[in-house]
C-alpha cells in the first residue's frame, strides 16, 4: 500500500472537522417582527351645546270645521277655495224660504197663545168680585186661574218657538267664525245639507301663528324640566327653538313651547308638546312634517374623539390609547351625544390622551405599537351635538 503523505492527511482531517461542525451547529434565530403601526389622534376639547331634535307635524293655531246647522239647499258659495277669509265674511247661504215660513207660523202661534192668555186674564178678573158676592162658585174661579196659568205657559212656549225659528233662519247665512285660511269646499251650491246631521262644508285654519306638535320621551322631558329648574326658570317656556322643514331648509323664525300635555300617553310612553311658531308669510300649512331642535344642555370643555375610535360590545364602549412609550391601553368610556363625525366622551378619558383611530384590529391591551399621527379631519367651527328623541344618554 502507498503511504499517504502528511500534508494530504492533514487536509482530509480538516475537511472532516469542518463538515461535522457545519452539521452540528444550530441555525441562527429569526429576527423579531417590528411592532404594528397604528394611527392616533388627539382628544379634542371644546364647548359643545347639545340639542334635542324631535320629529313632528304642523297644525293650525285653530282648526274650525264649518258645518250646516239647518236643513236646506245651498244656494250660494261666496268664497274662493284656499284663500284667506276674515272673521264674519259670508261663506255659504242656504235657502231661506222654508225657514221663513216656519218663523211666520211660529209668530202666528204666539199671537194665538197671547190672545188666549188675555181671555184667561179677563175671566179671572171678572170672577174674583163675583166670588166675594157668592154669584159664582169658588170652583169656577179656580178653573179660571188654572186656565190663566196654562195660557201663560203656552205664550212662553210660543215665544221660545219663535226664537228658535229666528235662530234657525239666521243659520242660513254661514259666516267665518275666525280669520284664517279656508280649505276646499266639500259641498257645492245646489246640494241638500243638514238632513239628519250637521254636514261638514269646509275647514278654516288660523295659521299665523302655527303650531308644531311633537312627542318627547319621559327621560327627555325630565332632562328639559331639570334644565329649566337649574337655570332658574322654574319650568318656564323654552324659546329659540329652530324648525327644519321637509326640504332640509331651516325655517327663518324661531319658536317657543306653547302647551305641555297634562299626562304621559300610556300607549306610546311620550308626552305631547305644542310649539308655537310665527307664520307671517303663511309658509307653514297644517299637516307638514319637520324636525324641531331645542337646546337641551351646554357642555363646557367637552372631550370629543372620532367615532371610528370608539368600539362597542354589548352596550359597553371602549377606546384604545397609546402612551409616550408606545404602549396600548384599552379604556372603558361613557359616551354622550354625537357631533358630526365626533363623539362626546363624558367619562374615561383626559384631554392629554391619544386615541387609536386606525389599526384597532391588530392591537391588544399592553402591546407596544408604532404610533403615527392620523391625517387631520375637518372640524366645524361651530360644534353642535344633536340627539334625537330617546337617544340622549
C-alpha positions as CSV (number, residue, x, y, z in Angstrom):
1,X,0.0,0.0,0.0
2,X,1.1,3.5,-0.8
3,X,1.7,5.7,2.2
4,X,-0.3,8.9,2.4
5,X,1.7,12.0,2.7
6,X,1.3,14.1,5.9
7,X,0.0,17.2,4.1
8,X,-2.8,15.2,2.4
9,X,-3.7,13.6,5.7
10,X,-3.9,17.0,7.5
11,X,-6.2,18.4,4.7
12,X,-8.6,15.4,5.0
13,X,-8.8,15.8,8.8
14,X,-9.6,19.5,8.4
15,X,-12.4,18.7,5.9
16,X,-14.0,16.2,8.2
17,X,-13.8,18.5,11.2
18,X,-15.4,21.3,9.2
19,X,-18.2,19.1,7.9
20,X,-19.0,17.9,11.5
21,X,-19.0,21.5,12.8
22,X,-21.4,22.5,10.0
23,X,-23.7,19.6,10.6
24,X,-23.9,20.0,14.4
25,X,-24.3,23.8,14.6
26,X,-27.9,25.3,15.2
27,X,-29.4,27.9,12.7
28,X,-29.4,31.5,13.9
29,X,-32.7,32.8,15.4
30,X,-35.2,34.6,13.1
31,X,-35.4,38.4,13.5
32,X,-38.4,39.7,15.7
33,X,-41.3,41.3,13.7
34,X,-41.5,45.1,14.0
35,X,-44.3,46.5,16.2
36,X,-47.6,47.2,14.3
37,X,-48.2,50.7,13.1
38,X,-51.4,52.5,14.2
39,X,-52.8,55.9,13.6
40,X,-53.5,58.0,16.6
41,X,-55.4,61.3,17.1
42,X,-55.5,63.8,19.9
43,X,-58.6,64.2,22.1
44,X,-60.5,67.4,21.1
45,X,-61.7,69.7,23.8
46,X,-64.2,72.4,23.2
47,X,-67.6,73.8,24.4
48,X,-70.4,71.8,22.9
49,X,-74.1,72.8,23.0
50,X,-76.4,69.8,23.0
51,X,-79.6,70.0,21.1
52,X,-82.7,67.7,21.2
53,X,-84.2,67.0,17.8
54,X,-87.8,66.0,17.6
55,X,-89.9,65.0,14.6
56,X,-93.4,66.4,14.5
57,X,-96.3,67.8,12.4
58,X,-97.7,71.3,12.0
59,X,-101.2,72.2,13.0
60,X,-103.3,75.4,12.7
61,X,-103.5,77.5,15.8
62,X,-107.2,77.0,15.4
63,X,-108.8,74.5,13.0
64,X,-112.5,75.2,12.8
65,X,-114.9,72.9,10.9
66,X,-117.7,74.8,9.1
67,X,-120.9,72.8,9.2
68,X,-124.5,73.2,8.1
69,X,-126.7,73.6,11.2
70,X,-130.1,73.6,9.5
71,X,-131.5,71.5,6.7
72,X,-131.8,73.1,3.2
73,X,-130.4,73.5,-0.2
74,X,-127.2,75.5,-0.6
75,X,-127.9,78.5,-2.8
76,X,-124.6,80.3,-2.8
77,X,-120.9,79.7,-2.1
78,X,-119.3,83.1,-1.5
79,X,-115.6,82.3,-1.1
80,X,-112.6,81.2,-3.1
81,X,-111.1,77.9,-2.0
82,X,-107.7,78.1,-0.5
83,X,-107.9,81.8,0.2
84,X,-107.7,83.9,3.3
85,X,-111.0,84.9,4.8
86,X,-111.8,87.4,7.5
87,X,-114.0,86.8,10.6
88,X,-117.6,87.4,9.8
89,X,-117.2,87.0,6.0
90,X,-120.1,85.2,4.2
91,X,-119.2,81.7,3.2
92,X,-122.4,79.9,2.3
93,X,-126.1,80.6,2.0
94,X,-128.9,78.1,2.5
95,X,-132.4,78.5,1.0
96,X,-134.3,80.8,3.4
97,X,-137.9,80.3,2.2
98,X,-138.8,77.1,4.2
99,X,-137.4,78.6,7.4
100,X,-139.1,81.9,6.8
101,X,-142.4,80.1,6.6
102,X,-141.7,78.2,9.8
103,X,-140.9,81.5,11.5
104,X,-144.2,83.1,10.3
105,X,-146.1,80.1,11.6
106,X,-144.4,80.4,15.0
107,X,-145.3,84.1,15.3
108,X,-148.9,83.2,14.4
109,X,-149.0,80.6,17.2
110,X,-147.5,83.1,19.6
111,X,-150.3,85.6,18.8
112,X,-152.9,82.9,19.3
113,X,-151.4,82.0,22.7
114,X,-151.3,85.6,23.7
115,X,-155.0,86.0,22.8
116,X,-155.9,83.0,25.0
117,X,-153.9,84.5,27.8
118,X,-155.7,87.8,27.5
119,X,-159.1,86.0,27.7
120,X,-157.9,84.0,30.8
121,X,-156.8,87.2,32.5
122,X,-160.2,88.7,31.9
123,X,-162.0,85.7,33.2
124,X,-160.0,85.7,36.4
125,X,-160.5,89.5,36.9
126,X,-164.3,89.1,36.4
127,X,-164.7,86.0,38.7
128,X,-162.9,87.4,41.7
129,X,-165.5,90.0,42.8
130,X,-168.4,87.6,41.9
131,X,-167.0,85.0,44.2
132,X,-167.0,87.6,47.0
133,X,-170.7,88.2,46.3
134,X,-171.2,84.4,46.0
135,X,-172.5,85.0,42.5
136,X,-170.2,82.3,41.2
137,X,-168.6,79.3,43.0
138,X,-165.0,79.1,44.2
139,X,-164.5,76.2,41.8
140,X,-165.2,78.3,38.8
141,X,-162.6,80.9,39.9
142,X,-160.1,78.1,40.5
143,X,-160.7,76.8,37.0
144,X,-160.2,80.3,35.6
145,X,-156.9,80.7,37.4
146,X,-155.7,77.3,36.1
147,X,-156.7,78.4,32.6
148,X,-154.7,81.6,33.1
149,X,-151.6,79.7,34.2
150,X,-151.9,77.3,31.2
151,X,-152.3,80.2,28.8
152,X,-149.3,81.9,30.2
153,X,-147.2,78.7,29.7
154,X,-148.4,78.5,26.1
155,X,-147.3,82.0,25.5
156,X,-143.8,81.2,26.8
157,X,-143.6,78.1,24.6
158,X,-144.7,80.1,21.6
159,X,-142.1,82.8,22.3
160,X,-139.4,80.0,22.5
161,X,-140.6,78.6,19.2
162,X,-140.3,82.0,17.6
163,X,-136.8,82.5,19.0
164,X,-135.8,79.0,17.7
165,X,-137.3,79.7,14.2
166,X,-135.5,83.0,14.1
167,X,-132.2,81.4,15.1
168,X,-132.6,78.6,12.5
169,X,-133.3,81.3,9.9
170,X,-130.0,83.0,10.9
171,X,-128.2,79.8,10.3
172,X,-129.0,80.0,6.6
173,X,-126.2,82.6,6.4
174,X,-122.9,80.8,7.2
175,X,-120.1,83.2,8.1
176,X,-116.5,82.7,9.0
177,X,-116.1,82.3,12.8
178,X,-112.4,83.2,12.7
179,X,-109.9,84.8,10.3
180,X,-107.7,82.2,8.6
181,X,-107.0,80.1,5.6
182,X,-110.1,78.3,4.2
183,X,-109.8,74.9,2.6
184,X,-111.5,73.3,-0.3
185,X,-115.3,73.2,-0.4
186,X,-116.6,69.7,0.4
187,X,-120.1,70.6,-0.7
188,X,-121.0,72.9,-3.6
189,X,-124.0,75.1,-4.2
190,X,-127.2,73.1,-5.1
191,X,-126.7,70.3,-2.7
192,X,-129.0,69.4,0.1
193,X,-127.3,69.7,3.5
194,X,-128.2,69.2,7.1
195,X,-130.6,66.3,6.7
196,X,-130.2,64.2,9.9
197,X,-126.7,65.5,10.5
198,X,-124.6,68.7,10.6
199,X,-123.0,68.4,7.2
200,X,-119.3,69.3,7.0
201,X,-118.8,72.0,4.4
202,X,-115.2,73.1,4.7
203,X,-112.5,73.9,7.3
204,X,-110.8,77.2,8.3
205,X,-107.4,77.2,9.9
206,X,-105.7,80.1,11.7
207,X,-102.1,79.5,10.7
208,X,-100.4,82.7,12.0
209,X,-99.1,81.7,14.4
210,X,-98.8,77.9,13.6
211,X,-98.5,75.0,16.0
212,X,-95.9,72.2,15.7
213,X,-96.8,69.2,17.8
214,X,-94.1,66.7,18.9
215,X,-93.8,63.9,21.4
216,X,-90.9,63.6,23.9
217,X,-89.9,60.6,26.0
218,X,-90.2,60.7,29.7
219,X,-86.4,60.8,30.0
220,X,-86.1,63.7,27.6
221,X,-88.9,65.6,29.4
222,X,-87.2,65.2,32.8
223,X,-83.9,66.5,31.3
224,X,-85.6,69.5,29.9
225,X,-87.6,70.2,33.1
226,X,-84.4,69.8,35.3
227,X,-82.5,72.2,32.9
228,X,-85.2,74.8,33.3
229,X,-85.2,74.5,37.1
230,X,-81.4,74.7,37.2
231,X,-81.4,77.8,35.1
232,X,-83.9,79.4,37.4
233,X,-86.8,79.5,35.1
234,X,-88.8,77.0,37.1
235,X,-90.2,75.3,34.1
236,X,-90.8,78.4,32.1
237,X,-91.4,78.0,28.3
238,X,-88.3,77.3,26.3
239,X,-87.6,79.7,23.5
240,X,-85.3,79.9,20.5
241,X,-86.5,76.5,19.0
242,X,-85.5,76.0,15.4
243,X,-87.6,74.2,12.8
244,X,-86.1,72.2,9.9
245,X,-88.6,71.7,7.0
246,X,-89.0,68.7,4.8
247,X,-86.7,70.1,2.1
248,X,-83.9,70.5,4.6
249,X,-84.1,74.3,4.9
250,X,-84.3,76.0,8.3
251,X,-87.4,77.9,9.0
252,X,-86.5,81.6,9.4
253,X,-88.5,82.2,12.6
254,X,-87.8,80.6,16.0
255,X,-90.5,79.1,18.1
256,X,-91.3,78.5,21.8
257,X,-93.1,76.0,23.9
258,X,-96.8,76.7,23.9
259,X,-98.5,73.9,25.8
260,X,-97.3,70.7,27.5
261,X,-99.8,67.9,27.8
262,X,-101.2,67.0,31.2
263,X,-100.1,63.4,31.3
264,X,-97.8,60.9,29.5
265,X,-99.6,58.8,26.9
266,X,-99.6,55.2,28.3
267,X,-99.7,53.7,24.8
268,X,-96.6,55.5,23.4
269,X,-94.8,56.5,26.6
270,X,-94.4,60.0,25.3
271,X,-95.5,63.4,26.4
272,X,-97.1,65.7,23.9
273,X,-95.8,69.2,23.5
274,X,-97.1,72.0,21.3
275,X,-94.6,74.5,19.9
276,X,-95.6,77.9,18.6
277,X,-94.0,79.4,15.5
278,X,-94.8,82.8,13.9
279,X,-96.0,82.4,10.4
280,X,-96.4,85.8,8.8
281,X,-95.6,84.6,5.3
282,X,-98.0,81.6,5.7
283,X,-95.3,79.2,4.7
284,X,-96.4,76.7,7.3
285,X,-99.6,74.8,6.5
286,X,-101.4,72.2,8.6
287,X,-100.1,68.7,8.2
288,X,-96.5,69.5,7.2
289,X,-93.7,67.3,8.8
290,X,-90.4,68.7,10.1
291,X,-87.8,68.5,12.9
292,X,-87.7,70.8,15.8
293,X,-84.4,71.4,17.5
294,X,-84.3,72.7,21.1
295,X,-81.2,73.4,23.3
296,X,-81.0,70.6,25.8
297,X,-77.6,71.2,27.5
298,X,-74.4,73.1,27.2
299,X,-71.2,71.1,27.9
300,X,-68.2,73.4,28.5
301,X,-64.8,71.9,27.7
302,X,-66.3,68.7,26.4
303,X,-63.9,65.9,25.2
304,X,-64.5,64.6,21.7
305,X,-63.0,61.7,19.7
306,X,-63.6,60.4,16.3
307,X,-66.4,58.0,16.1
308,X,-64.2,55.3,14.5
309,X,-62.0,55.3,17.6
310,X,-64.9,54.0,19.7
311,X,-65.6,50.3,19.9
312,X,-69.0,49.0,21.2
313,X,-69.6,45.5,22.6
314,X,-72.8,44.6,24.3
315,X,-73.6,48.3,25.0
316,X,-70.1,48.8,26.5
317,X,-67.9,51.4,24.9
318,X,-64.1,51.5,24.9
319,X,-61.2,53.3,23.2
320,X,-57.5,52.3,22.8
321,X,-54.9,54.9,24.0
322,X,-51.2,55.0,23.3
323,X,-48.7,56.5,25.8
324,X,-45.4,58.1,25.1
325,X,-43.6,54.7,25.1
326,X,-46.0,53.2,22.5
327,X,-47.8,51.0,25.0
328,X,-51.5,50.3,24.3
329,X,-54.2,50.6,26.9
330,X,-57.9,50.0,26.4
331,X,-60.2,52.2,28.5
332,X,-63.9,51.9,29.1
333,X,-65.7,55.1,28.4
334,X,-69.1,56.7,28.8
335,X,-70.2,58.2,25.6
336,X,-72.5,61.2,25.1
337,X,-74.2,62.6,22.0
338,X,-72.7,62.6,18.6
339,X,-71.3,65.7,16.9
340,X,-71.0,65.2,13.2
341,X,-68.2,62.6,12.9
342,X,-67.2,63.0,16.6
343,X,-68.4,61.5,19.8
344,X,-68.6,63.3,23.1
345,X,-66.8,61.3,25.8
346,X,-68.3,62.0,29.3
347,X,-66.0,59.7,31.4
348,X,-62.9,57.6,30.9
349,X,-60.5,59.9,29.0
350,X,-58.4,63.0,29.6
351,X,-57.6,65.9,27.3
352,X,-53.9,64.7,27.0
353,X,-54.8,61.2,25.8
354,X,-54.0,60.0,22.3
355,X,-56.5,57.5,20.9
356,X,-56.1,54.9,18.2
357,X,-58.3,55.7,15.2
358,X,-57.0,53.2,12.7
359,X,-55.5,49.7,13.3
360,X,-57.6,48.7,16.2
361,X,-58.0,45.1,14.8
362,X,-54.2,44.5,15.0
363,X,-53.6,45.5,18.6
364,X,-54.3,44.2,22.1
365,X,-54.1,45.6,25.6
366,X,-50.5,46.1,26.8
367,X,-49.0,45.7,23.3
368,X,-46.3,48.0,22.1
369,X,-47.0,49.8,18.8
370,X,-45.6,52.4,16.5
371,X,-47.9,55.3,16.7
372,X,-48.2,57.7,13.8
373,X,-50.4,60.8,13.7
374,X,-53.6,60.4,11.8
375,X,-54.4,62.9,9.0
376,X,-56.3,65.9,10.4
377,X,-60.0,65.8,9.8
378,X,-62.2,68.9,9.2
379,X,-64.0,70.0,12.3
380,X,-66.8,72.5,12.0
381,X,-66.2,75.9,13.5
382,X,-69.5,75.7,15.4
383,X,-69.6,72.4,17.2
384,X,-73.1,71.3,18.0
385,X,-74.3,68.0,19.3
386,X,-77.7,66.8,18.2
387,X,-79.7,64.0,19.7
388,X,-83.0,62.6,18.6
389,X,-85.8,61.7,20.9
390,X,-84.9,58.8,23.1
391,X,-81.2,58.8,22.0
392,X,-79.8,61.2,24.6
393,X,-77.8,59.4,27.3
